[in-house]
Amino acid sequence: MAKLKLAIFVSGRGSNLQSIVNSDSLTDLVETSYVISDKPDCKAFEFAQARGIKTLTVGTHASGFDEIAEILIAKGIGLVVLAGFLKLVPPGFVSKFENRIINIHPALLPSFGGKGMYGHFVHEAVFESGARISGPTVHFVNNEYDKGYIIAQSAVDISMVNSPDEIAKKVLVAEHKLLPETVALFAKQRIRIVEGRVRII
């Protein structure tokens, strides 16, 4: 079976990108073809370029995403992974990769999601809520922030934490495990959407 070709979108240092590229379990399943960012000086580009992965910068306008979509379609990209990408992907792009775009969110959706809920803002909200469990969610991407079908989640005990930073560190460890696992499920064609819910077969 041919390897699943990935395009990974990032906005920061790319630790989730690294978890995918460095995953031994994905070596025979996927090939990361492109790393794409909305920031030309994105730290993740350094890692990608050192690994020989092509990098692209996408503008904030829909036309920029249209150009990127053409490149990815021509390359035969089978899965788009948003791994710490902070921009809302335009509807036109989403429609071209329907049910082939996934995102990792640092909380247990549907709680603590939506516009403005990213990075440290999420962990601050979780901490202030008094929640005793948090964890990452991997979900399909649609035209609303964090509203697509939930694929996988991982529960993290935060009952003894003393700050949002401590939550962030604990959840990030879980993210680095959950995201490659979910990519592997996609590559093995084990993910199905049935009556509005995701089933793993």
N, C-alpha and C positions, 0 to 999 in steps of 0.2 A: 504493500500500500504506500502511495506517495505521501510524503510529509505534508502536513497542514502548514500553509504559509501564513505567518502572522505579521500584522502591522500593529505596533504598540505605541500608543499616544501617551505622552508624559508632559508634566510641566515643571518638575523639580529634579531632585537628584537621582530618581529612578531606582529606588531600592526594590520595588516590585518588578520592574523590568529585569533587574539582576536576578531576582528569584526565579524568573522564568528561564532566562538564558543559561543560568548556572544549574538548572535542575537536571540531575542525571536521569530522572524518570521521563523527561521530555526529549531526550537526545534523539531517539529514533522515531519520535512522533511529529515534531514540529520544527520549523525553520523560521527564525525571526528575520524577515526580509527588510523591514523598515522600522526605524524609530522616528516618531514625528512629534514635534512640539510647537506650541504657540510662542515659544521664547527662543530667539536665535542663540542666546548664551546659556541654554539649558545645560545643567550639569550632567544630565544623563547622556548627552551627546558624546561626552568624553569616553564614557564606558562603551557606548555603541561603536564609536569609531575605532577604539582599541580592539574590538572584536570583529572588525570588518563588516559591520552592519551599516547599511545606507541610512543617512539621516535627511529629514526634510523639515522645513519650517512652514507652518500653515498660518495664513493671515486670519484675522478675526471676522472677516466678512464671508458670507456664504460662497462667493465666487472662489475664494481660496480653497474651501473644502471641496468644491466641484472639481478643481484642478487636481487635488490630492486623490479624490475618488477615481478619476480617470487613470491615474498612475497605478493605483492599487488594483483596479479591475484588470488592467493590462498585464499586471504581474501575476494575477491569479490568486490574490489574497483571499483566504478562506475564513479568517477570523480577525476582527479588529478588537484589540484589548485597550481599554482606557485604564491606565495604571497610574493614577495620580494626575489625571488631566482635568484641569479646572474650568474649562470652557464648555458651554452647552453646544453639543454637536447639532448643526442645522438639520431640519427635517429632510431636506433633499439628500443629504449624505446618509442619514439613517435609512431612508427608503431604498437606497442602493445596496445596503447590507442588512436587510431585514432579518432579524434573529441571528445575526452574525456579528453583533457588537456586544461585548460584555464590559462591565465596569465593576471595580471593587470600591466599596464604600466602607469607611472605618467605624460603622455602628450597625446595630441589628435593625435593619429596615423592617417595617415602615416607620419606626421611630427614628428621630434625629436625622431626617433626610430633608431634601428640598433645596431651593435656591439659598445660597449663602452658607449652607451647612457642609463645610469641607474642612479638612485638616484639623487644626487646633480648635476651631469653632465647634466642631462636633464633640470633641473630648471635653471641652469646657461645659457644654450643655449636658452631657452625660453625667459629669461629675456633680454639677449643680442640682441635677434631678434626684440625686441620691440612689440611682440605680446600682444594683449589686452585681449585675452581669452586663457585659458589653460584648463586642466582637465584630469581626468583619462580615460583610455581605457581598456576594458576587451576584449580579443581576444582569438581565438583558437590558439594553438601552432602547428607550423610545423617545418621544419628543418632549418629555417632562423630566426634570431632575429627579433621579432616584425612584422612578415610578414603574420601571419595567419589571417583568416577571422575575421573581427571586429564584436563583438557581441553587445557591449553597450559602450556608452560614456556619459560623463557628463561635461557640459560646466561650467567653473569657471571664473568669472570676475576678471582679474588681472590688470585692467587699472590703479589702484591707488597704486600698490605695489612699494616698494622702494628697494627690494633686492630679490635674488633667494630664500633666506630663507622664506620670506613672501609667495612666490608662493608655496613653499613646504608645508607650514602649511595649506594653503587654499586647495590645491589639496588633501592632505592627508585626510582632513575631507570628501571630496567628495568620495575618494577611499573607506572609511569605510562604506559608504552608498551603493555605486554602486556594490561592490564585493558581499556582501551577497544577494543583489537583483538578481544578475546574477546567483548565485548558486541556488537560489530558482527557477528561471525560468528553469534551467537545471533539477532540481529535479522534477519539474512538467511536464517535457517533452514538454516544450513550445518553444524550440529552434530548428529551422530547417535551413539547408543550401540548398538554392534554386538558381540554376544558378549563383553560385559564390558569393552570398550574403546571409547574415543571416537574417532569418525572425522570428519574434516572433509571435506565433500563440495563 
